[in-house]
Every structure is written in C-alpha cells, then in structure tokens.
Amino acid sequence: MKAGFSKIKLEEKILHEINSLLRSGVSDLRVQFVSVTRVELNNDFSLAKVYWDTFDSSKRGDSKKAIKGMSGKLRAKLAQSLKIRHTPQLDFIYDSQFEDELKITELLKK
C-alpha cells in the first residue's frame, strides 16, 4: 500500500475513480446511469465492497450484469490510477437505500 493512504482516504479514492471510469472509461450503455454510493474496505484492504445504485431502476438487472461483467476491467483500470501495490478485489453490491427511503416515506404518509 502506498504510504499515506488511510482506509477512509482509499475508500473515497476508489469511489471517485470507479465513478469516473463509469462515466468516461467504459462504453457499455447499461452502466450509463449507475453511480457508486459508497465503498467499504475490509481490514487488510484486500476486498472492497462497492455499493451502487442506478437512476433508472427499470434497468437495474441489466446494469448489474454489466457491472459484474466488467469488474475485472474496472479493477485493472483502478490499479493503474491508484498506483498501489495490491488493488483490492471488487465486490459490487446493489444499494437499495434510496428505494428503502422512498418506501418509508410512503408508509409515513399513510
């Protein structure tokens, strides 16, 4: 690991880099509206849980397939940009936080 990277800083850097890659580094339209919401590294920095959401929930299944398929490519590009010795494995997890909040809001309105 490059000196000076704390866990929080590396999580923020991974989040920023993957979002940038999704915007300009890949041509798959299925990830056009995907956004990484948070990243959680395990204690030895070998695994990054990458939580994502999409602005178009009707395309969530297609987006999930695309993200899983390009995981290796994203990790390779991440390794180039982070310049650290070991790039963590990326585990992409759908983040349903926004949908959950909407459901709670609707329930509270009733």
Secondary structure, DSSP 4 states (H G I P E B T S, - for coil): --TT--HHHHHHHHHHHHHHIIIII---GGGTTEEEEEEEE-TTSSEEEEEEEES-GGGHHHHHHHHHHTHHHHHHHHHHHH--SSPPEEEEEE--HHHHHHHHHHHHH-
